[in-house]
Amino acid sequence: MSSTPKPGHRVRGSATGRPLMAALDLFGRRWTLRVLWELRHGPLGFRALQQECDGMSSSVLRQRLLELQEARLVERGSVESYCLTALGREASEELIGLHTWAERWAAELDTAPADHDK
């Protein structure tokens, strides 16, 4: 039995497995977003991906890659490399948008006084 979140199945936060809740469950797993982020520029071998992810443990990386393959966001390419699928590239594009927003958010927090400081 797989533990990979899937739409239509019970996931954290949703007994019905709404697609958004399944995606949030998958993306909320430690290192999952980082793996997608590091694969955004193209395929990487296991060791290279592990290095890009700040040396995360090989067992965790292996588990995340299996989950992402099962979710059809990552696939094994040629010569022992991993790459994003079409769905994975779409998710990566959304992450880039979130990254852009996060940069604006950080800048705003750096320049504006917090309400609780007043």
C-alpha positions in Angstrom: 0.0 0.0 0.0 1.4 3.4 -1.0 1.6 6.4 1.2 1.8 8.8 -1.7 -1.0 11.3 -1.5 -3.5 11.0 -4.4 -6.6 13.0 -5.3 -9.8 11.1 -4.3 -8.1 9.3 -1.4 -8.0 10.3 2.3 -5.0 12.7 2.9 -3.9 15.0 5.7 -6.6 17.7 6.0 -9.2 16.0 3.8 -11.3 12.9 4.2 -12.4 13.1 0.6 -8.9 13.7 -0.9 -9.7 16.9 -2.7 -7.1 17.5 -5.4 -5.7 20.6 -3.7 -5.5 18.9 -0.3 -3.7 15.9 -1.9 -1.2 18.3 -3.6 -0.7 20.2 -0.3 -0.1 16.9 1.5 2.4 15.8 -1.1 4.2 19.2 -1.3 4.2 19.5 2.5 6.4 16.5 3.0 9.9 17.4 4.0 12.3 18.0 1.0 9.6 17.4 -1.7 9.4 21.0 -2.9 13.2 21.2 -2.7 13.6 18.2 -5.0 11.1 19.7 -7.5 12.9 23.1 -7.3 16.3 21.6 -8.0 15.1 19.6 -11.0 13.6 22.8 -12.6 16.6 23.4 -14.8 16.9 19.8 -16.1 17.8 16.2 -15.2 20.2 15.4 -12.4 21.7 12.2 -11.2 21.0 10.9 -7.7 24.2 12.1 -6.2 24.1 15.5 -7.9 20.5 16.0 -6.7 21.5 15.0 -3.2 24.3 17.6 -3.3 21.9 20.3 -4.6 19.6 19.4 -1.7 22.3 20.2 0.8 23.4 16.6 1.3 20.0 15.3 2.5 20.1 11.7 3.5 20.0 9.2 0.6 17.1 7.2 2.2 14.9 10.4 2.4 15.9 11.4 -1.2 15.1 7.9 -2.4 11.7 8.0 -0.7 10.8 11.4 -2.1 11.8 10.4 -5.6 9.7 7.3 -5.4 6.7 9.4 -4.2 7.2 12.0 -6.9 7.5 9.3 -9.5 4.3 7.7 -8.2 2.6 11.1 -8.3 3.9 11.4 -12.0 5.8 14.6 -11.3 9.3 13.1 -11.7 10.6 10.3 -14.0 13.9 8.5 -14.4 15.7 9.7 -17.4 18.5 8.0 -19.2 21.8 7.2 -17.5 20.5 7.1 -13.9 19.1 10.7 -13.9 15.8 12.1 -12.7 13.8 14.8 -14.5 10.5 16.5 -14.3 7.5 15.2 -16.2 5.1 17.6 -18.0 3.1 17.7 -14.8 6.2 18.3 -12.8 7.3 21.1 -15.1 3.8 22.7 -14.5 4.3 22.4 -10.8 7.8 23.9 -11.1 6.3 26.9 -13.0 3.9 27.5 -10.2 6.8 27.3 -7.7 8.6 30.0 -9.6 5.5 32.2 -9.2 5.5 31.5 -5.5 9.2 32.2 -5.3 8.6 35.6 -7.0 5.8 36.4 -4.5 8.0 35.3 -1.5 10.8 37.7 -2.6 8.2 40.6 -2.7 6.9 39.4 0.7 10.4 39.4 2.2 11.1 42.8 0.8 7.9 44.1 2.2 8.6 42.7 5.7 12.1 44.3 5.6 10.7 47.8 4.8 7.4 48.0 6.6 7.0 48.1 10.4 5.0 45.2 11.8 1.5 46.0 13.2 2.4 44.5 16.5 5.4 46.9 16.8 3.2 49.9 16.9 
